[in-house]
Amino acid sequence: MPTTPSLPDKTPLRGRERMRSAASWLCALLLIAATGCSSAGGAHWVELKGQRFSVELADDFDERARGLMFRDQMDDETGMLFVHEREQPLAYWMKNTRIPLDILYFDADRRFVSVQAGVPPCSAGTACPNYPARGPSKYVLELNAGRSAGLGLAPGDQITFGPGVPDTGQP
């Protein structure tokens, strides 16, 4: 049976330390990647005509219903992207929305359909008017009022989604 040297050999320990360190770094990176997928941290984005916007996602019924209600402001280069289950006639309203918005509609192929620009806030509850798309849509992007004017959008222009933005919303 071989004997253990009187001075400990640290090479195997260093190897184990390196493995633990590498595993710790890998776990940290995976945790960052997993938490970076939430919409609240500005991790999601869309791009229109070379302009990138950080977006919050509204991809289920409750999030779509709540939208931007009760917000007093929104940063200039941000918005909210509503992702529906399927392409259909859509109309949005501004119930309990405190900031004026541009409402941009896109079809299932992510092509620009129409915009309702400069839509005013509404506190009239169910008496708030609807602002419909000019054609069937699947995605809706809300930006601060006036923001869409400088983009020079034309029907058929493509919106690009960043990683993690779902193609289809939930019920």
N, C-alpha and C positions, 0 to 999 in steps of 0.2 A: 504494500500500500504506500503510495507516495506521501511524503511528509509536506506539511505546510511550511513555507519559508518563514523565517523569523520576522522579516519586514514585510508587511502586507503589500501585495501587488495591487495598485489602484487602477490598472488598466480596465479590468472588467467593470469596476464601479463607475469609471468615467463613461464607459460605453452605456451602462444602464442610465446614468445621469443624462447623457445626451438623448437617449431614447425617451426618457420621461420629459425632458425639456421639449423635444420635438413633438411629443404627444400633447403636451400642454399648449404649445403654439397652435397645433392643428385644431384642438378643441376650441381655443379662443377664436380662431379664424372662422370655424364653423358656426360658433355662437354669433359672431358679428354678422356673418352672412345670413343666418336665419332671422335675426332681429332686424337686419337691414331690409327685409322684405315687407315690413309693415309700412302702410301708407302714411302713417303719422309723422315719420321722420324725414319726409321729403325724398325718400328713396326712389319713388316712382316718378317717371317723367314722360312727357309726350313732346313731339317736335312737329312744328308747322312752318313751312316756308323758311327753314333754317333757324327758327326761333324755338328754343327749348323752354318748356314750362315744367316746374315741379308740380305734381298733382297729388291730391288726396283721392283715393278711390271710393266710389260708392257703387258697390257691385252686388249688393243684396237688397231686398225690399226695404228693410228698415233704414239702411244707409241712404238709399235713393230717396225715400220719403223725407228724411231729415235734411239731406243736402247741406246747404249753407245757411240754414235758418239760424237766427239769433246771433249771427256774427256781426261785429261792428266794423271789421276791416279784413282785407286780404292783401298780402304782399303782391307787388306788381308782376313778378315773374312766376306766380303760382296760380293754381286753379283747382277745380274739382272735375274729375272725369267720372261720368255715370256710365256703367257698363250694363246693358240689358241682356236678357236671355236670347232675344231674337230681334231681327229687323221688323219694325212695325211703324205705323203712324204714331208719332210722339208729339206731345205738347207739354211744355213745362209752365209752371206758375211760380210766383214769387211770395207765396204765403209765408209770413213771418221772416222774410228776408230783409235785412236792414241795409244792404249795400246794392247799388245798381250794378247790373251784370250784362255781359254779352253772352248769349246762349248759342253755341255752335253745334250743329247737328251733322253727324257722319253716318254713312250707311255701313252695312256688314263688311264691305270691302275697304272700310276706313277712308272712304272718299267723302269730301265735303259736300253736303247737301244744301244747307242754308244757315243763315244766322239771324237771330233776333238781337239787334244791337241796342245798347243803351236802355235795357229794360229796367224800369224804376222799382224801388223797394215797394212792398205792399204789406200793410198791417190790417187789411180788411178781412182776414180769415178766408172763408169759403167764397167771398165776393171778389177775390183777386182774379184778374183775367188770365186766360191761357195764352201762351205764345207758342204756336205750333211750328213744326218743321214743314218745309215745302215738299217733302217726300218721305218715304219710309226711312227710318233711322234705327241704329242700334247703339250708337255711342253719342254722348252729349258732353261737351266741354264747356264749363262755365268759367269765364275770365272776368276780371274787372271791366266795367263799362268803358268803352272806347279803345280797349286793348286790341280788339280784332281789326279795327280800321287800318292800322299800320301794316298789317300782314299782307294785304292785297290778295285775299283769298278769292278763288273762282270755283264754281261747281266742278267737282271732280278732283280737286287738289287732295293730296294724300296726307293723312296724319300718321306719324310713326310713333309706336309705343316702345318705351324702354323695357328692359328685362323685368319680369314679374307682373306686368300688367296683363290681366286675364283677357282672353278673347270673348268669353261668355260670362254673363252675370248669373247670379244665383236667384232662385225664387224669393 
